[in-house]
Amino acid sequence: MTDTLGPLRKAAGTHAQVVGDEIVVVNEKSEHAHVLQGVTADVWRAIGSGASPLASQAEVATAVAELEELGLVEGGTGMTRRTLLRRAGTVAVAGSVISIGLPAVHAAASHPPGGCHTTTTTITVTRTSSTNNKGVTVFRHRITATVIDTSSNRKLVMGSLTITSTDSFTTTVAVVNGSIDQITRNNLPVNNQTYTASFSDPSGFFCPSSDTDP
């Protein structure tokens, strides 16, 4: 697989942050942010490390082509993902990439005195209870969160959100378009946890913010 990567290198003006199994990459030139998953994330990790992604050559080549099309890497073959698949005569799924354009008004404007655009994070925990097969009451917590760009009051934010609780639970997830997928915790013995959501942006474009529930 190393030969497939060849002289591949990460493009100038890209900033990345690992969020669990995903990687959030901000491209300053295109003014887009991308969440890399699956083989595409594995290829990004392998660039410059000497390691080989654990995937087939077709999957790696497809991921490289996708990263090139997004302007995240340089030094590849220059072949598009569509051309690569057509020549191969097959469909090699390299893993999805979620992309979002950073607000154009922000890209054109200078940073405020604080150096970043302020954000507001909101966490909501929905708590329900049930009785298990032993007759014991257990609890389920459904956690959702949003991050809003305060200047535009829109959910156009990319970065990562770390959720912690007073019972030592912690997880970090990618923020895509200002929100996260619902996190569910099942069979909890108690219902009095306090949760905190802390947002950060690897590019420094958006300021950190946090919220607590309850």
C-alpha positions in Angstrom: 0.0 0.0 0.0 3.0 2.3 0.5 3.6 2.4 -3.3 0.0 3.6 -3.7 0.7 6.7 -1.6 4.1 7.3 -3.2 5.2 11.0 -2.8 1.8 12.0 -1.5 1.9 14.9 1.0 -0.7 17.0 2.9 -1.5 20.2 1.1 -0.3 23.5 2.5 -3.0 25.5 4.3 -4.7 22.4 5.8 -5.3 22.0 9.5 -6.4 18.7 11.0 -7.8 17.4 14.3 -8.5 13.8 15.3 -11.9 13.3 16.7 -12.4 9.6 17.7 -12.2 7.6 14.5 -12.8 10.7 12.3 -10.5 13.5 11.3 -11.7 17.1 10.8 -9.6 18.9 8.1 -10.0 22.6 7.4 -8.7 23.8 4.0 -7.9 27.5 4.1 -7.6 27.8 0.3 -11.0 26.3 -0.5 -12.6 27.7 2.7 -14.2 24.3 3.4 -14.0 21.9 6.2 -14.1 18.1 5.8 -14.8 15.2 8.1 -12.8 12.2 6.9 -14.0 8.7 7.7 -13.1 5.1 7.0 -10.3 4.4 4.5 -10.0 8.1 3.6 -9.1 8.9 7.2 -6.7 6.0 7.3 -4.9 7.3 4.2 -4.6 10.8 5.8 -3.1 9.3 8.9 -0.6 7.2 6.9 0.7 10.2 4.8 4.3 10.9 5.8 4.3 8.2 8.6 5.7 5.3 6.6 2.7 3.2 7.6 0.3 1.5 5.2 -3.5 1.8 5.3 -5.2 -1.5 6.1 -7.2 -1.6 2.9 -7.0 -2.9 -0.6 -5.0 -1.1 -3.3 -8.2 0.0 -5.1 -9.7 1.4 -1.9 -6.5 3.3 -1.1 -6.2 4.7 -4.6 -9.9 5.8 -4.5 -9.3 7.6 -1.2 -6.2 9.3 -2.5 -8.2 10.5 -5.6 -10.9 11.8 -3.3 -8.5 13.7 -1.1 -6.8 15.2 -4.2 -10.1 16.4 -5.6 -10.8 18.1 -2.3 -7.4 19.8 -2.4 -6.3 18.2 0.8 -3.2 16.4 -0.6 -0.6 17.0 -3.3 1.8 14.8 -5.2 -0.7 12.1 -6.3 -1.6 10.9 -9.7 -4.0 13.7 -10.4 -6.6 11.1 -11.5 -10.1 11.9 -10.4 -12.1 9.4 -8.4 -14.6 8.9 -11.2 -11.9 8.2 -13.8 -10.2 5.8 -11.4 -13.4 3.8 -10.9 -14.2 3.8 -14.6 -10.7 2.4 -15.5 -10.9 -0.2 -12.8 -14.3 -1.3 -14.0 -15.5 -1.6 -10.4 -16.7 0.4 -7.4 -14.1 0.8 -4.7 -15.7 2.6 -1.7 -13.0 4.4 0.2 -15.1 5.8 2.9 -17.3 8.9 3.1 -16.2 12.5 3.4 -18.6 15.1 4.8 -17.8 18.6 3.6 -19.2 22.1 4.5 -18.2 25.5 3.2 -17.1 27.9 5.9 -19.3 31.1 5.9 -18.3 33.3 3.0 -18.8 36.4 5.0 -16.3 35.0 7.5 -13.8 34.1 4.9 -13.8 37.6 3.5 -13.7 39.4 6.9 -10.8 39.9 9.2 -10.8 38.2 12.6 -12.2 40.2 15.5 -9.9 41.4 18.3 -10.2 38.1 20.1 -8.8 36.3 17.0 -11.8 34.1 16.3 -15.5 34.2 15.8 -17.5 33.6 18.9 -19.7 30.5 19.3 -22.5 29.4 21.6 -22.7 25.7 22.6 -26.0 24.2 23.8 -26.3 20.7 25.3 -29.6 18.9 25.9 -30.0 15.7 27.8 -33.3 13.8 27.6 -33.6 11.4 30.5 -36.0 8.5 30.7 -36.4 5.5 33.0 -37.4 1.8 32.7 -37.4 -1.4 34.8 -35.0 -4.1 33.7 -35.7 -7.9 33.9 -34.4 -7.9 37.5 -37.0 -5.3 38.6 -34.4 -2.6 39.0 -35.0 0.9 37.7 -32.4 2.0 35.1 -32.1 5.2 33.2 -31.4 6.2 29.6 -29.8 9.5 28.6 -30.0 10.9 25.1 -27.5 13.7 24.5 -27.7 16.2 21.7 -25.8 19.4 21.2 -25.5 22.3 18.8 -22.9 25.0 18.2 -24.0 28.3 16.7 -21.8 31.0 15.2 -22.8 34.0 17.2 -22.1 36.6 14.5 -24.5 35.0 12.0 -26.7 33.0 14.4 -26.4 30.0 12.1 -25.2 26.4 12.6 -22.3 26.7 10.2 -19.6 25.5 12.6 -17.0 22.7 12.2 -14.8 21.4 14.9 -15.0 18.9 17.8 -17.2 18.6 20.9 -16.1 16.8 24.0 -18.9 15.6 26.3 -18.0 14.8 29.9 -20.2 13.9 32.9 -19.8 13.8 36.7 -19.8 9.9 36.6 -16.5 10.0 34.5 -18.1 9.5 31.1 -16.3 11.2 28.3 -16.4 11.2 24.5 -15.2 13.4 21.7 -17.2 13.7 18.5 -17.0 15.7 15.3 -19.3 18.8 14.9 -20.7 18.9 11.4 -22.8 21.9 10.3 -23.1 22.9 14.0 -24.5 19.7 15.4 -23.6 16.2 16.5 -25.2 12.8 16.1 -27.3 11.8 19.2 -25.3 10.0 21.9 -27.3 7.5 23.9 -26.3 6.0 27.3 -28.3 3.0 28.4 -28.8 1.1 31.7 -27.5 3.8 34.0 -28.0 3.0 37.7 -28.4 6.7 38.7 -30.0 9.8 37.1 -28.2 12.7 38.7 -25.3 13.2 36.3 -24.3 16.6 35.2 -23.0 16.9 31.6 -20.7 19.4 30.0 -20.2 20.0 26.3 -16.9 21.8 25.3 -16.4 22.9 21.7 -13.1 23.5 20.0 -12.0 24.3 16.4 -8.6 23.1 15.2 -8.3 25.9 12.6 -8.8 28.6 15.3 -11.5 30.2 13.1 -14.2 29.6 15.7 -13.7 30.4 19.4 -14.2 27.7 22.1 -17.5 27.6 24.0 -19.2 25.2 26.5 -22.5 24.5 28.1 -23.7 22.4 31.0 -26.9 20.3 31.6 -28.6 20.6 34.0 
